[in-house]
Amino acid sequence: MKERKWYPWFVVGLLWVVALLNYMDRQMLSTMQMSIGETITPIKDPANFGRLMAIFLWIYGFMSPVSGAVADRINRKWLIVGSLGVWSAVTLMMGFCDTFDQIYWLRALMGVSEALYIPAGLSLIADYFTGSSRSLAIGIHMTGLYAGQALGGFGATVAHSYSWQGTFFTFGLGGIVYAIILMVFLREKRRTEVEVASTKAISGRESVFKSFVLIFSNIAFWVILFFFASSSLPGWATKNWLPTLFADSLGLDPSVAGPAATISIAVSSFIGVMIGGPVSDRWVKRNIRGRIYTSAIGMGMMIPSLVLIGMGHNMFAAIGAALFFGLGYGMFDANNMPILCQFVPARQRASAYGLMNMTGVFAGALVTTVLGNWATEGNLGLGFALMAGVLLLAMALQLTVLRPKTDDAV
């Protein structure tokens, strides 16, 4: 199967579902606070619920570089299968919980298991698409994360119709079944003799340290890390605070502001991926900096959007800006791993992306806290607008410093 031309796209389809489950399972808990709180009352306390959300982010962030290093050294198929199986089992076990501490520690374990997936999944897709259609393939995979985030929001609806325990049982069992399906159909990418020799060369305990030293000695990686973290600021801000901003600045009911914020970003990001992926894949054939230019265009679209989102008080302008932001974010998001592939060899890509993932998560945790303080003072919109300045600096560095010599570093 893996020798056939269609199989790389089949891998994208298989991993798209994993990406969906990855975000959906983590997102469900945030939407079911009130339902779970009827049984486990400490969860109703905002401070306790904040701890529950934070423990996942901190562990997920710290585990990301570790998971990347692991993915560079073992069979990624089994790492993905094991990761999905463990976090699905954790989701299933949450349905049996009757104390806050039980859910807290299961949430921590979920942070470990979910962190193992993204570096392994993206590096596997990148290996299957060596140049041709790489941005499109990775972008399509990223839409699985968008879909999972959106579907996770329906956890409260399912819990209301049935029970929160049944919701965890259903989705946890579904993930376990899908892990079995992956065992049958997912294949590790066969590597060339040069890649095999390179992988053997970095095996061993000291190689992990050496690998990270080589990554950090690469100036281009620091620029990539900075613009990835910079985009994570508005990325997480729109996830966590845009519904609140729309409700406050536009005078919308929360029941309207929430869907208006989440759906506009999710739909337009999907369109951005479907535009940015093919454009990047074609552009790079004519100009080796084509992926960087496509990413910069996406970031350039996000900059004025953030100003309009933050400072606007007209509903149509704000929704239009959110759509424009999502379109740019999708174009940007589809090209992060492909740009990394231009500067970091295959044997280190999972490790490098793990570092990026950690930085992005911590940037998200920081901006969520800062915007919370600004929201208390009535300056939430200003906070959104100021993030545009950070993106402008990141785009300038991206365009001036990043000058790849190949589309697939070795």
Secondary structure, 3 states (H helix, E strand, C coil): CCCCCCHHHHHHHHHHHHHHHHHHHHHHHHHCHHHHHCCCHHHHCHHHHHHHHHHHHHHHHHHHHHHHHHHCCCCHHHHHHHHHHHHHHHHHHHCCCCCHHHHHHHHHHHHHHHHCHHHHHHHHHHHHCCCCCHHHHHHHHHHHHHHHHHHHCCHHHHHHHCCHHHHHHHHHHHHHHHHHHHHHHCCCCCCCHHHHHHHHHCCCHHHHHHHHHHHHCCHHHHHHHHHHHHHHHHHHHHHHHHHHHHHHHHCCCHHHHHHHHHHHHHHHHHHHHHHHHHHHHHHHHHCCCHHHHHHHHHHHHHHHHHHHHHHCCCHHHHHHHHHHHHHHHHHHHCCHHHHHHHHCCHHHHHHHHHHHHHHHHHHHHHHHHHHHHHHHCCCHHHHHHHHHHHHHHHHHHHHHHCCCCCCCCC
